Structure formats: C-alpha cells, structure tokens
Amino acid sequence: DFIKSELHPDKRTQENLDASLQWLTEGLKRRKVKWWLAGSGALYVRGLEVKPHDLDVMTYKTGIEAIRRMVSPYIVEPFHHVNGWVVKGFGVVHYRTRIDFAFEPEDWVDDNGPVDFGPHAQSHLEKVVWHGHEILVPPVELHIAPNEARGRHDRVALIKNYMSNNHV
C-alpha cells in the first residue's frame, strides 16, 4: 500500500490526508509530544489549496520513544540519527498518508535566510485551528523561499495571495 501511494499520486486523497492529520493530532496530544507541522501540510491546515505529497512533522528527540510506540505498526523507515543533514534524526511512517518525522533542525539550515523547517521557524510557531485541533505551524512567509527554490511558482503565488488576503 505504501509503494502504491508513493508511485500513484491519485492514491493520495484528501480523505486519507485528513485521517492522517486527525490521527497525528489526537495521538501526539494524548502522549504529550511537542511537535509542529512544516512543508505543504502546514499550508494545507491553514486552508491553502495544496495537495501535500506527505506530512512533515517536526519534533524533538525527547519524544522519540512516545512517538515510536504510537507509530510502530506503521513504520516504513525506522527512526535514526542523521549526520550532515538538515535535522538530527529522521524516520518515515505510513498511516494512510506518508508522514516524515524530522527530529530537531540543524542551526545552519537558516544560514541563507529562515525556512519553514528551521530553528527560526521553530522559535516563531503560530497556532492554527484545523477541524477543532490546534496545530503549530511556522509563519506562512517562511514557505516562500523554499518553494521558489524548488520552482513551485504556482504555490508561491498561492502563499502570497493568502498573505495578502489575511494581512500578513
């Protein structure tokens, strides 16, 4: 099922995305795990019309065991320590949608300006309410540079339109 979802984008439905977000918010809250949502998932919960490929969950190594107990039946790539990458740890889970767990961003990721998954974002998180759940997300403007760098001009336009309409 995981491979089919990865190889066939049409298998990534809004129903599965919403079910994954519901499962995450309830499960992590119940386990008192501190976390925040980055990437397109953070834009999605703000109400922007994006279709996330996955959910990027940013969290802390202190919560790894509580998270592992929650996600163990759904682990695709085991949680592991990472050297020389943008975070200190990483793992992949598939619960109806691909969920990337990233543990603690490295300080240097903001060296060329703050991004939506870096330490600056982590220290400036905002609460949004999605389906009655409070979810922490980075400031929306931090999504512009990473999306521009990836050539996602339509997404940049969506973000700028959102900012204009919401006086950001």
C-alpha positions as CSV (number, residue, x, y, z in Angstrom):
1,D,0.0,0.0,0.0
2,F,2.9,2.4,0.8
3,I,4.6,1.9,-2.5
4,K,1.3,2.2,-4.4
5,S,0.6,5.5,-2.7
6,E,4.1,6.8,-3.4
7,L,4.1,5.8,-7.0
8,H,0.5,6.8,-7.8
9,P,-0.3,10.4,-6.6
10,D,-4.0,9.8,-7.2
11,K,-4.0,7.4,-4.3
12,R,-3.1,10.3,-2.1
13,T,-6.7,11.5,-1.3
14,Q,-7.9,14.3,0.9
15,E,-9.8,11.7,3.0
16,N,-6.5,9.9,3.7
17,L,-4.7,13.1,4.4
18,D,-7.4,14.3,6.8
19,A,-7.5,10.9,8.5
20,S,-3.7,11.1,9.0
21,L,-3.8,14.6,10.4
22,Q,-6.6,13.5,12.8
23,W,-4.6,10.5,13.9
24,L,-1.5,12.6,14.4
25,T,-3.1,15.4,16.3
26,E,-5.0,13.1,18.7
27,G,-2.2,10.6,19.2
28,L,0.6,13.1,19.8
29,K,-1.6,15.2,22.1
30,R,-2.6,12.1,24.2
31,R,1.1,11.3,24.5
32,K,2.1,15.0,25.3
33,V,4.6,15.1,22.4
34,K,5.7,18.5,21.3
35,W,5.6,18.8,17.6
36,W,4.8,21.2,14.7
37,L,3.9,20.8,11.1
38,A,6.2,22.1,8.3
39,G,6.0,21.9,4.5
40,S,2.9,21.7,2.4
41,G,1.0,20.2,5.3
42,A,1.4,23.4,7.2
43,L,-0.1,25.3,4.3
44,Y,-2.9,22.8,4.0
45,V,-4.0,23.2,7.6
46,R,-4.1,27.0,7.1
47,G,-6.6,26.4,4.3
48,L,-4.4,26.9,1.2
49,E,-5.4,24.7,-1.8
50,V,-2.4,22.4,-1.9
51,K,-2.2,18.6,-2.2
52,P,0.6,17.6,0.1
53,H,2.8,14.7,-1.1
54,D,3.4,13.9,2.6
55,L,3.2,15.4,6.1
56,D,6.4,16.9,7.5
57,V,6.2,16.5,11.3
58,M,9.0,18.4,13.1
59,T,9.6,17.2,16.7
60,Y,12.2,16.6,19.4
61,K,14.4,13.6,20.2
62,T,13.0,13.7,23.7
63,G,9.7,12.4,22.4
64,I,11.0,9.7,20.2
65,E,10.0,6.7,22.3
66,A,6.4,8.0,22.8
67,I,6.2,8.6,19.1
68,R,7.7,5.2,18.3
69,R,5.1,3.4,20.5
70,M,2.3,5.3,18.7
71,V,3.6,4.6,15.1
72,S,5.3,1.3,15.4
73,P,2.9,-0.7,13.2
74,Y,3.2,1.9,10.5
75,I,7.0,2.5,10.3
76,V,8.4,2.4,6.8
77,E,11.8,3.8,7.5
78,P,12.9,3.4,11.2
79,F,13.8,6.4,13.2
80,H,17.5,7.0,13.1
81,H,20.2,9.6,13.9
82,V,21.4,11.7,10.9
83,N,24.7,13.4,10.5
84,G,25.3,16.2,8.0
85,W,21.7,16.7,7.0
86,V,19.1,19.4,7.9
87,V,17.9,17.6,11.0
88,K,19.4,15.4,13.7
89,G,17.1,12.4,13.2
90,F,14.5,11.1,10.7
91,G,12.0,8.4,10.1
92,V,9.0,7.6,7.8
93,V,5.6,6.3,8.8
94,H,2.7,5.5,6.5
95,Y,-0.7,5.9,8.1
96,R,-3.0,6.4,5.1
97,T,-0.5,9.1,4.0
98,R,3.3,9.3,4.1
99,I,4.4,11.0,7.3
100,D,8.0,12.2,7.6
101,F,9.2,12.6,11.2
102,A,12.1,15.0,11.5
103,F,13.9,15.5,14.8
104,E,15.4,18.9,15.7
105,P,16.5,21.1,12.8
106,E,20.2,21.9,12.5
107,D,21.1,25.5,13.2
108,W,22.8,26.1,9.8
109,V,19.6,25.5,7.8
110,D,18.7,29.1,8.2
111,D,22.1,30.4,7.1
112,N,20.7,31.7,3.8
113,G,17.6,33.1,5.4
114,P,14.9,31.5,7.5
115,V,13.0,28.5,6.1
116,D,9.8,26.8,7.3
117,F,11.6,23.9,8.9
118,G,14.5,25.6,10.6
119,P,15.3,26.9,14.1
120,H,13.9,30.4,13.3
121,A,10.6,28.8,12.3
122,Q,10.7,26.6,15.4
123,S,11.0,29.7,17.7
124,H,8.2,31.6,15.9
125,L,5.5,29.0,15.6
126,E,1.8,30.0,15.2
127,K,-1.3,28.1,16.2
128,V,-3.9,27.3,13.6
129,V,-7.1,25.5,14.3
130,W,-7.8,22.7,11.9
131,H,-11.0,20.6,12.4
132,G,-11.1,21.7,16.1
133,H,-7.4,20.8,16.7
134,E,-4.7,23.3,17.5
135,I,-1.7,22.7,15.3
136,L,1.6,24.6,15.4
137,V,2.9,25.8,12.1
138,P,5.7,28.2,11.0
139,P,4.9,31.7,9.8
140,V,3.5,31.4,6.3
141,E,6.0,33.8,4.8
142,L,8.8,31.2,5.6
143,H,7.3,28.9,2.9
144,I,8.1,31.3,0.1
145,A,11.9,30.8,-0.3
146,P,11.9,27.0,-0.2
147,N,9.1,26.9,-2.8
148,E,10.8,29.4,-5.0
149,A,14.0,27.3,-4.8
150,R,12.0,24.3,-5.9
151,G,10.4,26.1,-8.8
152,R,6.9,25.9,-7.4
153,H,5.7,29.2,-8.8
154,D,2.0,28.4,-8.5
155,R,2.5,27.6,-4.8
156,V,4.4,30.8,-4.2
157,A,1.5,32.7,-5.8
158,L,-1.0,30.9,-3.5
159,I,1.1,31.8,-0.5
160,K,1.4,35.4,-1.5
161,N,-2.3,35.6,-2.2
162,Y,-3.1,34.0,1.2
163,M,-0.8,36.6,2.9
164,S,-2.5,39.5,1.1
165,N,-6.0,38.2,1.9
166,N,-5.0,37.7,5.6
167,H,-3.0,40.9,6.0
168,V,0.3,39.0,6.8
